[in-house]
Amino acid sequence: MTPTEVKTRCSHKILLYLLILLGTIIVGCANSSQEAQGNSKLSPLNIIGDVDEVLQVASFRDFTPLETIQHRDMQIEAIALEALLQRAEPFSVDYEILFIGDDGLSALLTNEDLSQCYLTYNLENGWEAINFNHPISSNVKNISDIVVIAAELPLGKGFTIIDTSANLRSFSVGELYQQGYLVVSTLRGRASIEKDGK
C-alpha cells in the first residue's frame, strides 16, 4: 500500500468518526429541544383556590391544541390561560387570578380580558405567564401556583367567622391564599387521659 493510499484510508476513517459524532450531537440536541417544548415531565403547576376542580399540570402536552404565539421575536407554543382556567371550573363568572412565583413574586389580574393571556414552559423560566393585554409586571416566571379568587362565593364554599348573633366575615380559599394563609396540619403532642392507672 502506498503512502497516498494510507493517507486516504485514514482520512476516510476520520471523516466517518466525525459524521458519527455529529449525528450523536444532533440527536442529543433534538431530544433536549423536545424536552424544553414539553414532551417530558415538568415542574408541576397547581391551579387552586375558588375552583371546583383543583388541577395539577404535569405535562405541557396535556393541553392540546397548543397555540403558537410570537414572543421576544420567537415563535413558541403556549396554553391559552382562559381555557386552562375553565377546566378548573371557577366558582363564579367574575374572578381574579393570582400568579405565585417560586421566588415569592406574584401578580394579580382580573378575568375581564384573558384573550391574549398564555402560559408557556421553558427550562430557563419554568412556567411563565405571557399577558399581552395586561401590564408587563403580570408576566411572572417560575410560577408554582395559579390561585383563582371568586368575586361571588357559593353558599358553603368558604370559611366563615361567626359569633352568637351574626356571621362576622366569610373568606374564600382563594382569598386566604391571596392573604398568605396556608392550611397545614401540624401534630403537636398526643392527647390522652389516665384513669385508674390506665
C-alpha positions in Angstrom: 0.0 0.0 0.0 1.4 3.4 -1.0 1.6 6.3 1.4 -1.1 8.1 -0.5 -3.5 5.2 -0.1 -2.8 5.1 3.6 -3.5 8.8 4.0 -6.7 8.4 2.0 -7.8 5.5 4.1 -7.0 7.4 7.4 -8.9 10.4 6.1 -12.0 8.3 5.4 -11.9 6.8 8.9 -11.6 10.2 10.5 -14.4 11.5 8.3 -16.6 8.5 9.3 -15.9 9.1 13.0 -16.7 12.8 12.7 -20.0 12.0 11.0 -21.0 9.6 13.7 -20.0 12.2 16.4 -22.0 14.9 14.5 -25.1 12.6 14.3 -24.9 11.9 18.0 -24.7 15.6 18.8 -27.7 16.4 16.5 -29.9 13.6 18.1 -29.0 14.8 21.6 -29.8 18.4 20.8 -33.1 17.4 19.2 -34.1 15.5 22.4 -33.2 18.4 24.6 -35.3 20.7 22.4 -38.3 18.4 22.6 -38.0 18.3 26.4 -37.8 22.1 26.6 -41.0 22.2 24.5 -42.8 20.0 27.0 -42.6 16.4 25.9 -41.1 15.5 29.2 -42.4 15.9 32.8 -42.3 19.4 34.0 -42.3 21.1 37.4 -45.9 20.8 38.4 -48.2 23.9 38.2 -51.2 24.0 40.5 -54.5 25.7 39.7 -56.0 26.2 43.2 -58.4 28.5 45.1 -62.0 29.0 44.3 -62.4 26.2 41.8 -64.5 23.0 41.7 -61.6 21.1 40.1 -58.1 21.6 41.5 -55.7 21.0 38.7 -52.0 20.0 38.7 -50.4 20.5 35.3 -47.6 18.0 35.0 -47.3 17.8 31.2 -47.4 20.6 28.7 -48.8 18.3 26.0 -52.0 17.5 28.1 -53.4 20.8 26.8 -54.0 20.4 23.1 -54.3 22.1 20.8 -51.5 24.4 21.9 -51.3 27.8 20.4 -48.3 29.3 18.6 -47.6 32.8 19.6 -44.9 35.4 18.8 -42.9 36.4 21.9 -39.5 38.0 22.1 -39.0 37.6 18.4 -39.6 33.9 18.6 -42.5 31.5 17.7 -43.4 29.5 20.8 -46.1 27.1 21.8 -48.4 28.1 24.7 -51.5 27.2 26.6 -54.4 29.7 26.5 -54.9 30.7 30.1 -58.6 31.1 29.8 -59.1 27.6 28.5 -56.9 26.2 31.3 -58.9 28.1 34.0 -62.2 26.9 32.5 -61.0 23.3 33.1 -60.7 24.1 36.8 -64.3 25.4 36.9 -64.1 28.7 38.9 -66.9 29.2 41.4 -68.1 32.4 39.7 -68.2 34.1 36.4 -66.1 37.1 37.7 -62.8 36.3 39.4 -59.2 37.4 39.8 -56.1 35.3 39.0 -53.1 35.4 41.3 -49.8 34.1 39.8 -47.4 33.0 42.5 -43.7 32.5 41.5 -41.3 30.2 43.2 -39.3 33.3 44.3 -42.3 34.8 46.1 -43.2 37.3 43.4 -46.8 37.5 42.4 -49.2 39.3 40.1 -52.9 39.8 40.2 -55.2 40.2 37.2 -58.9 40.1 36.6 -60.6 37.8 34.2 -62.1 40.7 32.2 -59.9 40.1 29.2 -57.9 36.9 29.0 -58.0 36.7 25.2 -54.2 37.3 24.9 -53.1 35.6 28.1 -50.9 32.4 27.8 -48.8 30.0 29.8 -45.6 28.6 28.4 -42.8 26.4 29.8 -39.1 26.5 29.1 -36.1 25.3 31.0 -34.8 28.8 31.9 -38.1 30.4 33.2 -40.2 27.3 34.1 -43.9 28.0 33.9 -44.2 31.6 32.6 -47.3 33.8 32.2 -47.4 35.9 29.0 -50.1 38.5 29.1 -50.3 40.9 26.1 -53.3 42.8 27.3 -52.1 43.4 30.9 -49.1 45.2 32.4 -45.7 43.6 31.8 -45.4 43.0 35.6 -48.0 40.3 35.2 -45.6 38.2 33.2 -44.5 36.2 36.1 -41.8 33.5 35.6 -41.2 30.2 37.5 -44.9 30.0 38.5 -45.7 27.3 41.1 -49.4 28.2 41.7 -52.2 30.0 40.0 -54.9 31.0 42.5 -58.5 31.8 41.4 -60.2 34.3 43.7 -64.0 34.3 43.1 -66.0 37.6 43.2 -69.1 35.7 44.5 -68.9 32.6 46.6 -71.5 29.9 46.6 -73.0 29.0 49.9 -70.9 26.5 51.8 -67.7 27.1 49.8 -65.9 29.4 52.2 -64.6 29.8 55.7 -67.0 31.9 57.9 -66.2 33.5 61.3 -69.4 33.8 63.3 -70.5 34.9 66.8 -73.8 34.2 68.5 -75.7 37.0 66.7 -74.2 37.1 63.1 -71.7 36.0 60.5 -68.8 38.3 61.0 -66.8 37.6 57.9 -66.5 34.9 55.2 -63.3 34.1 53.4 -62.9 32.0 50.3 -60.0 29.6 49.8 -58.7 32.0 47.1 -58.8 35.0 49.5 -56.9 33.0 52.1 -54.2 32.1 49.6 -54.1 35.8 48.5 -53.5 36.9 52.0 -50.7 34.4 52.6 -52.6 31.9 54.7 -51.8 28.2 54.2 -53.7 25.3 55.6 -51.1 22.9 57.1 -51.7 20.1 59.6 -49.2 20.0 62.4 -49.1 17.3 65.1 -48.1 18.7 68.4 -48.1 16.0 71.1 -50.7 13.4 71.8 -53.9 13.7 73.9 -54.5 11.1 76.5 -56.2 10.6 79.8 -55.1 8.3 82.5 -57.8 6.8 84.6 -57.2 4.2 87.2 -53.6 3.8 86.1 -54.5 3.0 82.5 
